[in-house]
């Protein structure tokens, strides 16, 4: 996964996978009032029912050309259902896979990561990957619903990928399940997409509680605060008998137990190239508990635990605003590092471009593990340092302090980070 990081006063940092493929949740942000326009309905209908029955794998495997439907949020919280065809249902490398197609009129694809696929009103699987907007793959609900059920450790990652699928159109000239087996070379983590956006828009007001249904889009938020948000978005597939939910259809991060805050994702619109424009809405309504090979396990009644990341800055002895963002507690993972880096530098970045040239600074980074604070000193003394270089220095120091904390106590979760920076400008000369 590649990030393109740009921290600026009104920055949008957006790392996307290929936006044209279904299963690739991508988002960007914009200022102003959220819009709720969408593409014409075409062959889609809005649904409000709650499918609670699954279709066992044994009743679909080996079948071809089965008529089905797929669901996802396409405007606000409305869930749309579109017709698709299950071209083939087969087993490959121990995985139960449905190869599906949708009409060419669905130019941006028919679903999102975790979108439930239904046959005769029963959920049969969740979208997890795609080759192009009209050709995509679904993991069986029988496998997705095992997410987090038998282990609390990281599941084994998929084996090394084989070469890519056979070029079209031959790949979709089906003669039976066996003809599809070479095509499933998809890593379920291939579509991970994360977004940083400034929180310029107010939380979306709702006329009552949001109805939680299969097909509703959610955001697993890695960082949330007044100046930056970092999140993955995907779709709820099915509510388990326990009351918990499964969704996403593939791994989001490093795998294993997690406690990511989950927000409703308000869908502003879907562009013709498949890019989904969303923003976080309302308050966190649950916790992502397990990040598994076949999807996410979520408890939408559990209040998430979060890491406060506070940044306080002063300029020539005058205090500037103190800003707090909240990041995930994720055992020193790359996602936790990303949250700490961005949460620890964005407030400095936001302020510094409105200030006279900053030429030096000092500061501290305080990390807390097991209730014990560790203070790391920072110093920036490069003459006439540019704002961008100064911000980079702050982020580097925050990152090093975070790494040092886990290096000293690798099994102890960092529970909070505080950054204090004293900035100095060049003296005025005639």
Protein Blocks (a to p, Z undefined) as FASTA:
>chain_A
ZZdddddfkbccdddddfkbghiacddddedjddfbdcdfklaccdfbdcfbdcdfklmg
opahiacdddddfbhjbccddddddfbacdeehiacddddddfklmnojbdehiacdeeh
iafbdcfbdfbfkbccdddfklmmmgoklbcbdcdddddddddddddfklmmcfbjklmm
mmmmcdfklmgccdddddfbccdddebjddddehiacdddfbgcfkbccddddddfbdcf
kopacehjiafblgpaddddcdddddfbdcfkopacdddehjdfbdcfbdcfkbccddfk
bccddddddddddeehiacdddddddddeehpaklmmmmmmmmmmmmmmmmmmpccdfbd
cddddddeehiacddddddfbghiafklmmmmmmmmmmmmmmmmmmmmmmbccfbdcddd
ddddddddZZ
